């Protein structure tokens, strides 16, 4: 007989399932600014929203984007 405390048994959800469920159940949206499923304008919108709400990302050099000095 196996006993697992609540939350420690069964199948672990993938990160994509967690993000999808968060959106459907709570209206929370987790998006990578580098998600290849998005078009360039969509990725740019995500980046702009992130910077507006949380400030610029550290490092400044992001894949697929030219670095400005």
C-alpha positions as CSV (number, residue, x, y, z in Angstrom):
1,X,0.0,0.0,0.0
2,X,1.3,3.4,-0.9
3,X,0.4,6.6,0.9
4,X,1.2,10.0,-0.5
5,X,0.4,13.2,1.4
6,X,-1.9,15.6,-0.5
7,X,-0.1,17.1,-3.4
8,X,2.7,14.6,-3.5
9,X,1.2,11.7,-5.5
10,X,0.0,11.1,-9.0
11,X,1.1,12.7,-12.3
12,X,3.0,15.9,-12.4
13,X,1.6,18.5,-14.8
14,X,3.9,19.9,-17.5
15,X,4.7,23.7,-17.4
16,X,2.4,24.2,-20.4
17,X,-0.5,22.5,-18.6
18,X,0.1,24.8,-15.5
19,X,0.1,27.9,-17.7
20,X,-3.0,26.8,-19.6
21,X,-4.9,26.0,-16.4
22,X,-3.8,29.2,-14.8
23,X,-5.3,31.1,-17.8
24,X,-8.5,29.1,-17.9
25,X,-9.1,29.0,-14.1
26,X,-7.7,32.3,-12.8
27,X,-7.1,34.6,-15.8
28,X,-3.4,34.5,-15.2
29,X,-1.2,34.6,-18.3
30,X,2.4,33.3,-18.3
31,X,4.2,34.1,-21.6
32,X,7.8,33.9,-22.7
33,X,8.8,36.9,-24.6
34,X,10.8,34.5,-26.9
35,X,7.9,32.1,-27.5
36,X,8.3,30.9,-31.2
37,X,4.5,30.4,-31.4
38,X,4.0,34.2,-31.4
39,X,4.6,36.5,-34.3
40,X,7.1,39.4,-33.9
41,X,4.4,42.0,-33.1
42,X,2.9,39.7,-30.5
43,X,6.4,39.1,-28.9
44,X,7.0,42.8,-28.9
45,X,3.7,43.5,-27.2
46,X,4.6,40.9,-24.5
47,X,8.0,42.6,-24.0
48,X,6.4,46.1,-23.8
49,X,3.8,44.9,-21.3
50,X,6.5,43.2,-19.2
51,X,8.6,46.3,-19.2
52,X,5.7,48.6,-18.3
53,X,4.6,46.4,-15.4
54,X,7.9,45.1,-14.1
55,X,10.8,47.1,-15.6
56,X,13.4,46.1,-18.1
57,X,14.9,42.6,-18.0
58,X,18.5,42.3,-16.8
59,X,21.1,41.4,-19.3
60,X,19.7,43.4,-22.1
61,X,20.8,41.0,-24.9
62,X,17.8,38.9,-25.9
63,X,17.9,36.2,-28.7
64,X,16.6,37.5,-32.0
65,X,16.7,41.1,-31.0
66,X,19.5,43.6,-32.0
67,X,21.5,45.1,-29.1
68,X,21.3,48.8,-28.9
69,X,24.1,50.8,-27.3
